[in-house]
């Protein structure tokens, strides 16, 4: 049994060696079934030899391009050249100035920003020179927005307006309201965006407007039951003090009688009002009695008008009444029965005036008005009325000087563009104002 085992092991070794020799000497591309076939059949079954690929064409030589000359170095452009510049406005003592206007320093004087409650503001970098303007101080010096650092606009000191209200005997009048009726800033200063608050006099009649904007002021003192007093053209300098005394006049009275123009009969229960355009409240009033008579007391001295109204008649504005302080003036009034479409009538020239800076200009003319018939034109600048200059006067005062009784004449000197100064005589008349259509 052992001998047969060794024989089997030897046969296995011989078979293994034979298989190894066969695998090393056989053609790997011929299948085993075709090894013993004739020679010609083996040639048919062989694959065709591979043809070599043609060489790829060489790339074209690079084209030479002209080289641009080297450019000098430049920093990159600012993508946002119009930046906002931050700044602050301070008072003369260095405190924040809230709600100050930032105004261009050119002739247009445009408001480009306003400081907040802490005095801070933002403005475009291209706005050009600006100034800070505040109602209680003088304007800052012109300055151009600065891109770096903290931009500061310092206001200059304002002025003081100190005064006293007295009666005709020189005694102080307490609890009188003192009001700024007009303010004109100093030349080159931005316009004020608000007036100072009114002041009330103390027990001695004293009042004070502290830290006011430099310029020229017109003041009016009012007390219930008394005739108002005025003081105009008060100049307040930067950092200076102006003193003023305002006298409350005794007042005048106007008496008269109101009758019907149709039949001459008295008109009872007509309301008569002294029209004072400068007063902040209603003027003095009176009611006609059964005989049509009236008397108004406490009228401001000077040139005044009366407005007379009754439900059955056309309202009339009677002008040109001259009254002296402590005296009485007389003026009778006739009323016309009201016709459809009639609003009221007044005695004057039928021109509408408006203020243009320091000048008074004819703004419009009513149809078939005395002013138009006399030769006044829109745009004429009023220079004088009845040979008296109007410079420094308020618009209501000038209107009152032009008005007057129908049939009387008024001389008006105007400055007409392209023609110079012209004096025109206008015959006053009764002008009827129609109801709006």
C-alpha positions in Angstrom: 0.0 0.0 0.0 2.8 2.4 0.8 4.4 1.6 -2.6 1.2 2.5 -4.5 1.0 5.8 -2.6 4.5 6.8 -3.7 3.6 5.7 -7.3 0.5 8.0 -7.3 2.5 10.9 -5.9 5.1 10.5 -8.6 2.5 10.4 -11.4 1.0 13.6 -9.9 4.4 15.4 -10.0 5.0 14.3 -13.6 1.6 15.6 -14.7 2.1 18.9 -13.0 5.5 19.5 -14.7 4.0 18.6 -18.1 1.2 21.1 -17.7 3.7 23.8 -16.8 5.8 23.1 -19.8 2.8 23.2 -22.1 1.6 26.6 -20.8 5.0 28.1 -21.4 5.4 26.9 -25.0 1.9 27.2 -26.4 0.6 30.3 -28.6 -1.7 32.4 -26.3 -3.5 34.0 -29.3 -4.7 30.5 -30.7 -7.6 28.8 -29.2 -6.9 25.2 -27.9 -9.1 23.6 -30.6 -7.0 25.0 -33.5 -3.5 23.9 -32.3 -3.4 20.7 -34.5 -5.0 22.4 -37.7 -3.0 22.8 -41.0 -0.7 25.8 -41.6 -2.9 27.6 -44.1 -5.9 27.7 -41.8 -3.8 29.2 -39.0 -2.8 32.1 -41.4 -6.4 32.9 -42.2 -7.3 33.1 -38.6 -4.5 35.5 -37.6 -5.5 39.2 -37.1 -4.3 41.9 -39.5 -1.3 43.8 -38.4 -2.0 47.4 -37.0 -1.1 50.3 -39.3 0.9 53.1 -37.7 -1.1 56.4 -37.2 0.1 59.5 -39.2 1.9 62.0 -37.0 -0.3 65.0 -35.7 0.3 68.3 -37.5 2.5 70.7 -35.7 0.7 73.7 -34.1 1.2 77.1 -35.9 3.8 79.3 -34.5 2.4 82.0 -32.1 1.6 85.3 -33.6 3.6 88.2 -32.2 1.3 90.9 -30.8 2.4 94.5 -30.2 3.1 95.2 -26.5 1.3 98.2 -24.9 3.7 100.8 -23.3 3.8 100.5 -19.5 1.3 102.8 -17.8 2.2 104.8 -14.7 0.8 103.6 -11.4 -2.5 105.2 -10.4 -4.4 104.5 -7.2 -7.8 102.9 -7.8 -10.7 105.3 -8.4 -13.1 106.1 -5.5 -16.3 104.1 -6.4 -18.3 106.7 -4.3 -16.7 110.1 -4.8 -19.8 112.0 -3.4 -19.4 110.8 0.2 -21.3 112.2 3.2 -19.2 114.3 5.5 -20.0 114.3 9.2 -19.8 117.4 11.3 -21.1 119.2 14.4 -22.4 122.7 15.2 -21.5 124.3 18.5 -22.5 127.5 20.3 -20.0 130.2 21.0 -19.3 128.6 24.4 -18.7 125.1 22.7 -22.0 123.5 23.6 -23.9 121.5 20.9 -26.3 123.6 18.9 -29.4 121.6 18.1 -31.5 122.3 15.0 -29.1 124.7 13.3 -29.5 125.0 9.6 -26.5 124.2 7.3 -26.8 126.7 4.4 -24.8 127.2 1.3 -22.6 130.3 1.4 -23.5 131.2 -2.2 -26.2 133.7 -3.3 -28.9 131.0 -3.4 -28.4 130.1 0.3 -29.9 126.7 0.1 -30.5 124.7 3.2 -28.6 121.4 2.8 -28.8 119.9 6.3 -30.1 120.5 9.8 -28.3 119.5 13.0 -29.9 117.0 15.3 -30.6 117.3 19.0 -26.8 116.8 19.7 -25.8 119.4 17.1 -24.5 116.7 14.6 -25.3 116.6 10.9 -24.3 115.0 7.6 -23.7 116.8 4.3 -22.6 115.8 0.8 -18.9 116.3 0.2 -19.5 118.3 -3.1 -21.8 120.9 -1.6 -19.2 123.6 -1.5 -18.7 126.3 1.3 -21.5 126.4 3.8 -22.4 128.3 7.0 -24.3 127.2 10.1 -27.3 129.4 10.9 -29.3 129.5 14.2 -32.1 131.8 15.3 -30.3 132.7 18.6 -26.7 133.2 17.4 -24.7 134.8 14.6 -23.9 132.6 11.6 -20.6 130.6 11.6 -17.8 131.5 9.2 -18.0 129.9 5.7 -16.3 126.5 5.6 -15.9 123.7 3.0 -16.8 120.1 4.1 -13.6 118.2 5.3 -13.1 114.6 4.4 -10.9 113.8 7.4 -11.2 114.4 11.0 -14.2 115.9 12.8 -15.7 118.9 10.9 -16.8 121.7 13.3 -18.9 124.8 12.6 -18.8 127.3 15.5 -21.6 129.9 15.7 -20.7 133.4 16.6 -22.3 135.2 19.6 -25.8 136.6 19.0 -27.0 140.0 20.3 -29.3 141.2 23.0 -32.5 143.2 22.6 -33.3 144.8 25.9 -36.2 147.3 26.4 -39.0 148.7 28.5 -42.7 149.4 27.8 -43.9 152.7 29.4 -47.1 154.9 29.3 -47.1 158.5 28.1 -46.0 159.5 31.6 -42.9 157.3 31.5 -44.2 154.7 34.0 -43.5 151.0 33.3 -46.5 149.0 32.1 -46.5 145.4 33.4 -47.8 142.3 31.6 -47.4 143.8 28.1 -46.8 141.4 25.2 -43.8 142.4 23.1 -43.8 140.8 19.7 -41.3 140.9 16.8 -43.4 141.9 13.8 -40.5 141.9 11.3 -36.9 140.8 11.2 -34.3 141.6 8.5 -31.0 139.7 8.8 -27.7 141.5 8.6 -26.3 141.7 5.0 -24.7 138.4 3.9 -26.3 136.5 6.7 -28.6 133.5 6.0 -32.3 134.2 6.5 -33.7 133.3 9.9 -36.0 130.2 9.9 -38.0 131.4 12.9 -38.6 134.5 14.9 -37.8 134.8 18.6 -40.6 134.0 20.9 -42.6 136.9 22.3 -41.7 138.4 25.7 -44.0 139.6 28.5 -42.9 142.6 30.5 -42.3 142.4 34.3 -43.7 144.6 37.0 -41.5 147.5 35.8 -42.3 147.0 32.1 -38.9 145.5 31.3 -38.3 142.8 28.7 -35.3 141.1 27.1 -34.7 139.0 24.0 -31.4 137.2 24.8 -29.1 135.7 22.2 -31.0 137.0 19.1 -29.7 136.7 15.5 -28.0 139.9 14.4 -30.1 142.1 12.2 -32.9 144.7 12.3 -36.0 144.3 14.3 -39.5 145.8 14.4 -41.3 145.5 17.7 -44.9 145.9 18.8 -46.2 146.1 22.4 -49.8 145.1 23.1 -52.0 145.2 26.2 -55.7 144.5 26.4 -57.6 147.8 26.6 -54.7 149.9 25.5 -53.5 151.2 22.2 -50.5 149.3 20.9 -47.1 150.9 20.7 -44.4 150.2 18.1 -40.6 150.6 17.7 -39.1 149.9 14.3 -35.7 149.6 12.8 -33.8 148.4 15.9 -30.4 147.3 14.9 -28.8 144.4 16.8 -25.1 143.8 16.2 -23.2 140.5 16.5 -22.4 140.1 20.2 -23.9 143.6 20.9 -26.8 145.0 22.8 -29.6 147.2 21.7 -31.8 149.2 24.1 -35.3 150.3 23.2 -38.3 152.0 24.9 -41.8 151.4 23.6 -44.5 153.9 24.6 -48.1 152.9 24.8 -50.0 155.9 23.6 -53.2 157.3 25.2 -55.2 156.4 22.1 -57.6 158.3 20.0 -61.3 157.9 19.2 -63.3 157.9 16.0 -66.9 159.1 15.9 -69.4 159.2 13.1 -72.9 158.3 11.7 -73.9 155.5 9.3 -76.7 156.1 6.9 -78.2 154.5 3.8 -77.0 155.9 0.4 -80.3 155.1 -1.2 -82.6 157.2 1.2 -80.3 158.8 3.7 -81.9 157.0 6.7 -79.8 156.0 9.6 -78.6 152.4 9.7 -78.9 150.9 13.2 -77.0 147.9 14.6 -74.2 148.2 12.1 -70.9 146.8 13.3 -67.9 149.3 13.1 -64.4 147.9 13.5 -61.1 149.8 13.6 -58.9 147.9 11.1 -55.3 147.8 12.2 -53.4 145.3 10.0 -50.4 145.3 12.4 -52.4 144.2 15.4 -52.2 140.5 16.3 -55.8 140.5 17.7 -59.1 142.2 16.8 -59.3 145.9 16.8 -61.7 148.1 18.8 -65.4 147.8 17.8 -68.6 149.7 18.2 -72.3 149.2 17.2 -74.4 152.0 15.8 -77.4 153.2 17.8 -80.9 153.9 16.6 -79.7 157.1 15.0 -76.8 155.3 13.3 -74.2 157.0 15.5 -71.0 155.3 16.8 -67.8 156.0 18.7 -64.7 153.8 18.8 -62.2 154.4 21.6 -58.7 153.2 22.0 -57.7 153.7 18.4 -54.0 153.8 17.6 -52.9 157.3 16.5 -52.0 157.8 12.9 -53.8 156.8 9.7 -56.5 154.2 10.3 -59.4 152.5 8.5 -62.9 151.5 9.5 -64.8 148.4 8.4 -68.6 148.9 8.5 -70.9 145.9 8.0 -74.6 145.2 8.2 -76.5 142.1 7.0 -78.6 144.1 4.5 -75.8 146.2 3.1 -72.6 145.8 1.3 -69.6 146.0 3.7 -67.5 149.1 3.3 -63.8 149.7 4.2 -63.4 153.4 4.9 -59.8 154.5 4.8 -57.6 157.6 5.2 -58.8 158.7 8.7 -56.1 160.7 10.5 -56.2 160.5 14.3 -54.0 162.1 16.9 -53.1 160.7 20.2 -55.7 161.7 22.8 -57.9 163.4 20.2 -61.1 162.4 18.4 -61.7 162.2 14.6 -65.0 162.4 12.8 -66.0 160.2 9.8 -69.5 159.5 8.5 -70.2 156.4 6.4 -72.9 155.6 3.8 -73.8 152.1 3.0 -75.3 150.6 -0.3 -77.8 147.8 -0.4 -76.0 144.6 -1.2 -76.3 143.3 -4.7 -75.8 139.7 -5.8 -72.1 138.8 -6.3 -70.7 141.8 -4.3 -68.4 141.0 -1.4 -67.3 144.4 -0.1 -66.1 147.7 -1.3 -63.1 149.9 -0.3 -61.7 153.3 -1.1 -58.3 153.2 -2.7 -56.5 152.6 -6.0 -57.3 148.9 -6.7 -53.8 147.5 -6.6 -52.4 144.6 -4.7 -49.0 145.1 -3.2 -46.4 142.5 -2.1 -43.0 142.5 -0.4 -40.0 141.4 -2.5 -37.0 141.5 -0.1 -36.8 145.1 1.1 -38.9 146.4 -1.8 -42.7 146.8 -2.1 -43.9 145.7 -5.5 -47.2 146.1 -7.4 -48.3 142.4 -7.6 -51.6 142.8 -9.5 -54.2 145.3 -10.6 -58.0 144.9 -10.4 -60.0 145.3 -13.6 -60.7 148.9 -14.5 -59.0 150.1 -11.3 -57.9 153.7 -10.6 -54.3 152.4 -10.5 -54.5 150.9 -13.9 -56.2 153.9 -15.5 -53.4 156.2 -14.0 -50.6 154.1 -15.5 -49.3 151.8 -12.7 -48.1 148.4 -14.0 -47.4 145.1 -12.4 -43.8 145.0 -11.3 -43.5 148.7 -10.3 -41.5 149.1 -7.1 -43.0 151.6 -4.7 -40.4 154.2 -3.6 -42.5 157.0 -2.0 -46.1 157.9 -1.3 -47.1 161.6 -1.2 -43.4 162.5 -1.3 -42.6 160.4 1.8 -40.2 157.5 1.4 -41.4 154.1 2.4 -38.0 152.5 3.2 -38.1 150.7 6.5 -41.9 150.8 6.6 -44.1 147.7 7.0 -46.4 146.7 4.2 -49.6 147.4 6.1 -48.4 150.9 6.8 -47.7 151.6 3.2 -51.1 150.3 2.1 -52.8 152.5 4.7 -51.0 155.6 3.3 -52.1 154.8 -0.3 -55.8 154.3 0.7 -58.0 157.3 1.2 -61.4 158.9 0.5 -62.8 158.4 -2.9 -62.1 161.4 -5.1 -58.8 162.4 -3.4 -55.5 162.0 -5.1 -52.3 160.3 -4.1 -48.8 160.7 -5.5 -47.0 157.4 -5.9 -43.3 157.3 -6.9 -42.2 154.0 -8.5 -39.0 152.5 -9.8 -39.9 150.8 -13.1 -37.4 148.3 -14.6 -35.9 149.8 -17.7 -37.3 153.3 -17.2 -36.1 154.5 -13.8 -38.1 156.5 -11.3 -41.6 157.7 -12.3 -44.1 159.7 -10.3 -47.8 158.9 -11.0 -50.8 160.7 -9.6 -53.7 158.3 -8.9 -57.3 159.5 -8.2 -58.7 157.3 -5.5 -62.0 155.7 -6.1 -64.5 153.2 -4.7 -63.4 149.6 -5.7 -65.9 146.8 -5.4 -64.6 143.3 -4.7 -66.7 140.5 -6.2 -67.5 137.2 -4.5 -65.3 134.4 -5.7 -66.8 132.5 -8.6 
